[in-house]
Amino acid sequence: MRHRSLLLGCYRLSSLETWGFKISRTSTSSYSTAFRGNSADVTSYNSEADPSLNLIDHLIQRGLVKDITDRDGLLETLLSGTKTAVYCGADPTALSLHVGNLVPLLGMLHFGIRGHEMIGLIGGATVEVGDPSGRDTERVELENDVKIINETSISQQMERLLKNGIEYARSKGYCDIGQMRIVNNATWWKDMSFLEFMGVVGRHLRVQEMLKRQSVQRRITSEAGIGYNEFTYQALQAYDFFHLHKKFGCKIQFGGSDQYGNIASGVDLTSRLQFAQSLPRIQTFGVTTPLLTTATGEKLGKSAGNAVWLDPALTSPFALYQYFVRLPDADIEKYLRILTLLPLSEISAIVAKHEEDPSLRIGQHALGKEVTDIVHGLGFGEKAYVQSRILYSTPSEGIDYSADQIIDAFENDSQLKVLPATDVVNERVVKVIQRVASNRSMKSIRELVNSGGVYVGPRLTRVDDVQATVQPDWLINGRLVIIRLGKADMQIIKLE
């Protein structure tokens, strides 16, 4: 009971109060608590944050495990109670990570929020070589200045993502948080010569094992073939594992399922180098996560051409939220298990409530909010939800948020404009639209009004007269005006 009393001290009321209920736009939370019932029924203790949890079986239940190099050995290591370090890496082949990268990072986060150290590795050296995993052709070589920009961006993004994940975990009741560090493998590869690599690393690699790797086999039999650089990529990644093991005591590497061969090479090389360098014989492990796919089997990622980026400059928090809101019902339970820290019992409750009326998309909104909070920080999911409700409200529903809530949700968004009150109140609607929607001509604005495509105010009153003026009772709290142009263009005007 010691663990339970410790966790109760830092755990908020379950977010079951938030999800699965009738949608209400009158509350600061995303959904009303109409389904909540007696407050005594609300769980205030998250059993999944208990340090005694069998983490491996739990991750398997969540769908976060594809393969483990030695499941029983890893389970024994974890049940011993000894804390270790876990690492997950990414080569800076693009300016940003994408949603597919979240899966192994969240796998690592599950260890980190249970007291293990998290190491995020940036492949500043390995990006020079190119990973053949999951590819039919060799990667295009990046210009040096592009690689430097990508390295900086991915490093900052991974650090921010893990910090956001830790704060998100704390909000779910996790208290035993391990340390976090970001490293770049260029810092140890830059000082190793080719001859040293061949002498220290190469002599312990077995070509017959390297040839068996799926990534190598796939390319050898292809028309394009495989270059020596890509063939030896697994050797570099393998040494990364050994280096992190030797320096930080890292015993576990997480990666996508297409990384299994590279990870297995690291486990094997670490064992061989421990013996060669007379180091303590400590077993290491590899864990791979399934590739993120839709219900139709479509892979998500930049190589698939449908990447949803984690950089807010490339995919805004609202766009990220909307991506998940648009997912089909068949994907919801799987994604809630993989991409959130919601307890499994709570996910089952959300799915059950969702199935009562799928048109409300309760599951999708829950998923969108949770993932947006993990990626961009606590509160961004709620802001995206408010944006969604405002942008897609109908005249019959109206907009029931306060001016403060709306301004907070659209802060730093291009749809939020600031104008003097004298330029808006009692001014012709078409003239106000021209001021805030500079890409529209007066002719097109008049045509939109005449066709009934302009709505103003909290009740989304239709304006069908080009001479109509903005009425004082159309203002929200006397200082905000909302104008909808067509189905998707919303202009929000804060009055000074």
Secondary structure by P-SEA (a helix, b strand, c coil): caaaaaaaaccccccccccccccccccccccccccccccccccccccccccccaaaaaaaaaccccccccaaaaaaaaaacbbbbbbbbbccccccccccaaaaaaaaaaaaaabbbbbbbbcccccccccccccccccccccaaaaaaaaaaaaaaaaaaaaaaaaaaaaacccbbbbbbbbbcccccccccaaaaaacccccccaaaaaacaaaaaaaaccccccccccaaaaaaaaaaaaaaaaccccbbbbcccaaaaaaaaaaaaaaaaaaacccccccbbbbbcccccccccccccccccccccccccccaaaaaaaaaaccccaaaaaaaccccccaaaaaaaaaaaaaccccaaaaaaaaaaaaaaacccaaaaaaaaaaaaacccccccccccaaaaaaaacccccbbbbcccccccccaaaaaaaccccccaaaaaaaaaaccccccccccccccccccccccccccccbbbbbccccbbbbbbcc
